Amino acid sequence: MRAALAVLVLIAAAPLASCRPRVVVVEHDVAYTAGPREEVVVAEAAPAPRVEVIPVAPSTGHVWIAGYWSRHGGSWVWVTGRYVVRPRPAAVWVAGHWDRHPRGWIWVHGCWR
């Protein structure tokens, strides 16, 4: 029961977390942390971003979230960009990105500010 409550508290607090990543120690090619916002550290840099054709927004309340490279099963996989509804009128999307870290490359999740 206590563990389930702790997980619910973490999930509820996830939207309140900042964009700052938690550092994960890498023992092999990739390491993951458990939780609602998985953090990833890899040994090699991601490929150059793909050029995406951005379609017309469905409404003025939608914001384009650019695509990015993700690591799955030891391979790089492109996650296609998409439109999402802005959570509040003045919200600005800060894009996720791969950042150099002493132990490899760390994925810094995008977030709303």
Backbone as numpy.savetxt, mean C-alpha at the origin, in Angstrom:
# Nx Ny Nz CAx CAy CAz Cx Cy Cz
-10.53 -15.37 23.26 -11.36 -14.17 23.26 -10.50 -12.91 23.26
-9.45 -12.91 24.08 -8.57 -11.75 24.16 -7.88 -11.48 22.83
-7.42 -12.56 22.17 -6.74 -12.41 20.88 -7.70 -11.85 19.83
-8.93 -12.33 19.83 -9.92 -11.83 18.87 -10.19 -10.36 19.10
-10.28 -9.94 20.35 -10.50 -8.54 20.68 -9.32 -7.69 20.22
-8.10 -8.19 20.41 -6.91 -7.45 19.97 -6.92 -7.27 18.46
-7.31 -8.30 17.72 -7.37 -8.20 16.26 -8.41 -7.17 15.85
-9.58 -7.18 16.50 -10.62 -6.19 16.18 -10.15 -4.77 16.45
-9.42 -4.57 17.54 -8.90 -3.24 17.86 -7.91 -2.81 16.78
-7.04 -3.71 16.33 -6.08 -3.38 15.27 -6.79 -3.03 13.97
-7.81 -3.80 13.62 -8.55 -3.53 12.38 -9.26 -2.18 12.48
-9.87 -1.90 13.61 -10.57 -0.63 13.79 -9.62 0.55 13.75
-8.40 0.37 14.24 -7.42 1.46 14.29 -6.70 1.67 12.98
-6.76 0.72 12.06 -6.01 0.81 10.80 -6.26 2.10 10.04
-7.51 2.57 9.88 -7.71 3.82 9.14 -7.09 5.03 9.81
-6.83 4.95 11.12 -6.26 6.07 11.84 -4.74 6.11 11.74
-4.15 5.04 11.27 -2.69 4.96 11.18 -2.17 5.91 10.11
-0.94 6.38 10.31 -0.34 7.27 9.33 0.20 6.46 8.16
0.78 7.15 7.19 1.37 6.47 6.03 2.70 5.82 6.37
3.25 6.09 7.53 4.57 5.58 7.88 4.56 4.07 8.00
5.52 3.40 7.37 5.55 1.94 7.42 6.19 1.43 8.71
5.83 0.21 9.06 6.55 -0.50 10.10 7.65 -1.26 9.38
8.85 -1.26 9.91 9.96 -1.95 9.26 9.86 -3.43 9.56
10.01 -4.25 8.53 9.93 -5.69 8.65 11.30 -6.26 8.31
11.81 -7.15 9.13 13.10 -7.76 8.87 12.93 -8.82 7.78
13.83 -8.80 6.81 13.76 -9.75 5.71 14.78 -10.85 5.93
14.33 -12.08 5.94 15.24 -13.21 6.07 15.54 -13.82 4.71
14.61 -13.74 3.77 14.79 -14.31 2.43 14.45 -13.22 1.42
13.80 -13.59 0.36 13.47 -12.63 -0.70 12.38 -11.65 -0.27
11.45 -12.09 0.53 10.32 -11.24 0.89 9.83 -11.60 2.29
9.31 -10.61 3.00 8.75 -10.85 4.33 7.46 -10.07 4.47
6.51 -10.63 5.16 5.22 -9.99 5.35 4.90 -9.91 6.84
4.16 -8.89 7.24 3.64 -8.85 8.60 2.15 -9.13 8.52
1.62 -9.73 9.55 0.19 -10.01 9.58 -0.55 -8.74 9.96
-1.81 -8.67 9.59 -2.62 -7.54 9.99 -3.37 -6.96 8.82
-4.19 -5.95 9.10 -5.03 -5.38 8.05 -4.25 -4.63 6.99
-3.04 -4.14 7.30 -2.23 -3.43 6.31 -0.88 -4.11 6.22
-0.81 -5.08 5.35 0.40 -5.86 5.18 1.57 -4.99 4.73
2.72 -5.15 5.35 3.93 -4.43 4.96 4.87 -5.41 4.29
5.56 -4.97 3.26 6.41 -5.85 2.47 7.80 -5.24 2.33
8.82 -6.07 2.50 10.20 -5.69 2.24 10.78 -6.72 1.29
11.42 -6.27 0.21 12.01 -7.18 -0.77 13.46 -6.79 -1.02
14.21 -7.74 -1.59 15.64 -7.52 -1.81 15.93 -6.67 -3.05
15.07 -6.73 -4.06 15.34 -6.01 -5.31 14.34 -4.89 -5.54
14.77 -3.88 -6.27 13.89 -2.75 -6.59 12.80 -3.20 -7.56
11.66 -2.55 -7.46 10.55 -2.83 -8.38 10.91 -2.33 -9.78
10.30 -2.93 -10.81 10.49 -2.40 -12.17 9.95 -0.97 -12.27
10.29 -0.30 -13.34 9.77 1.06 -13.58 8.25 1.00 -13.69
7.57 2.03 -13.19 6.10 2.04 -13.29 5.64 1.98 -14.74
4.50 1.34 -14.96 3.92 1.28 -16.31 3.20 2.59 -16.60
3.12 2.93 -17.86 2.35 4.10 -18.28 0.90 3.65 -18.38
0.02 4.35 -17.71 -1.40 4.01 -17.72 -2.20 5.12 -18.40
-3.17 4.71 -19.18 -4.10 5.67 -19.77 -5.21 5.87 -18.73
-5.35 7.11 -18.28 -6.32 7.40 -17.22 -7.66 7.76 -17.87
-8.69 6.94 -17.62 -9.99 7.23 -18.21 -10.66 8.43 -17.53
-11.72 8.89 -18.12 -12.49 10.00 -17.54 -13.08 9.55 -16.21
-13.02 10.42 -15.21 -13.55 10.09 -13.88 -15.05 9.88 -13.92
-15.55 8.90 -13.16 -16.99 8.67 -13.11 -17.76 9.85 -12.52
-17.11 10.62 -11.64 -17.75 11.80 -11.04 -16.65 12.70 -10.47
-17.04 13.89 -10.05 -16.07 14.81 -9.44 -15.62 14.33 -8.06
-16.34 13.39 -7.48 -15.97 12.84 -6.18 -14.97 11.70 -6.26
-14.60 11.29 -7.47 -13.64 10.20 -7.65 -12.23 10.74 -7.84
-11.25 9.98 -7.34 -9.83 10.32 -7.45 -9.10 9.14 -8.07
-8.18 9.40 -8.99 -7.40 8.34 -9.62 -6.29 7.89 -8.68
-6.23 6.59 -8.44 -5.17 5.96 -7.66 -4.31 5.22 -8.68
-3.08 5.70 -8.89 -2.21 5.13 -9.92 -1.84 3.68 -9.60
-1.55 2.93 -10.66 -1.12 1.55 -10.50 0.27 1.49 -9.88
0.66 0.29 -9.45 1.97 0.11 -8.79 2.38 -1.35 -8.89
3.65 -1.60 -8.67 4.18 -2.96 -8.64 4.03 -3.54 -7.25
3.57 -4.79 -7.17 3.42 -5.51 -5.92 4.19 -6.83 -6.04
4.59 -7.37 -4.93 5.36 -8.62 -4.93 4.46 -9.76 -4.46
4.30 -10.79 -5.29 3.48 -11.96 -4.96 4.18 -13.22 -5.43
4.39 -14.14 -4.50 4.98 -15.43 -4.85 6.36 -15.32 -5.49
7.15 -14.34 -5.10 8.49 -14.19 -5.65 8.55 -13.48 -6.99
7.41 -12.98 -7.48 7.37 -12.28 -8.77 6.75 -10.90 -8.61
7.12 -10.01 -9.52 6.50 -8.67 -9.54 5.20 -8.76 -10.32
4.14 -8.17 -9.76 2.81 -8.16 -10.38 2.33 -6.71 -10.43
1.85 -6.28 -11.60 1.33 -4.92 -11.74 -0.10 -4.86 -11.23
-0.38 -3.92 -10.32 -1.72 -3.66 -9.82 -2.22 -2.43 -10.58
-3.23 -2.63 -11.39 -3.74 -1.58 -12.27 -4.36 -0.43 -11.48
-4.15 0.79 -11.96 -4.74 1.97 -11.33 -6.26 1.94 -11.41
-6.91 2.75 -10.57 -8.37 2.74 -10.53 -8.87 4.04 -9.91
-10.14 4.31 -10.13 -10.78 5.44 -9.46 -11.40 4.97 -8.16
-11.32 5.81 -7.14 -11.99 5.55 -5.86 -12.71 6.82 -5.44
-13.71 6.66 -4.61 -14.45 7.82 -4.11 -13.65 8.47 -2.99
-13.47 9.77 -3.10 -12.77 10.55 -2.07 -13.53 10.41 -0.75
-12.84 10.10 0.38 -13.54 9.88 1.64 -14.14 11.15 2.25
-13.60 12.32 1.90 -14.13 13.60 2.37 -13.74 14.65 1.33
-14.45 15.75 1.25 -14.24 16.72 0.17 -12.81 17.21 -0.02
-12.07 17.47 1.04 -10.72 18.04 0.89 -9.61 16.97 0.93
-9.98 15.70 0.95 -8.98 14.64 1.07 -8.06 14.60 -0.16
-6.77 14.35 0.10 -5.77 14.24 -0.95 -5.12 12.87 -0.83
-4.99 12.17 -1.95 -4.36 10.85 -1.95 -2.84 10.99 -2.05
-2.12 10.36 -1.11 -0.66 10.28 -1.15 -0.35 8.87 -1.64
0.24 8.77 -2.81 0.46 7.47 -3.46 1.44 6.60 -2.69
1.18 5.29 -2.73 2.12 4.33 -2.17 3.37 4.27 -3.05
4.48 3.82 -2.47 5.72 3.74 -3.24 6.71 2.80 -2.57
7.68 2.35 -3.34 8.77 1.53 -2.82 9.87 2.47 -2.38
10.37 2.27 -1.16 11.38 3.14 -0.58 12.60 2.31 -0.19
13.78 2.83 -0.47 15.03 2.13 -0.13 15.17 2.05 1.38
15.56 0.90 1.88 15.73 0.64 3.29 17.05 -0.11 3.45
17.73 0.00 4.59 19.02 -0.70 4.75 18.97 -2.20 4.45
17.80 -2.83 4.63 17.70 -4.27 4.41 17.05 -4.62 3.07
16.75 -3.65 2.23 16.11 -3.92 0.94 15.21 -2.76 0.52
14.08 -3.10 -0.05 13.08 -2.12 -0.48 11.80 -2.37 0.30
11.23 -1.30 0.87 10.01 -1.43 1.67 8.85 -0.73 0.96
7.68 -1.37 0.98 6.49 -0.77 0.40 5.86 0.16 1.44
5.68 1.41 1.06 5.03 2.41 1.91 3.62 2.57 1.32
2.62 2.16 2.09 1.24 2.21 1.62 0.79 3.64 1.35
-0.06 3.80 0.35 -0.68 5.09 0.10 -1.71 5.37 1.19
-2.06 6.65 1.35 -3.05 7.00 2.37 -3.71 8.34 2.01
-4.82 8.59 2.66 -5.53 9.87 2.50 -5.05 10.86 3.54
-4.88 12.10 3.12 -4.53 13.19 4.05 -5.57 14.26 3.95
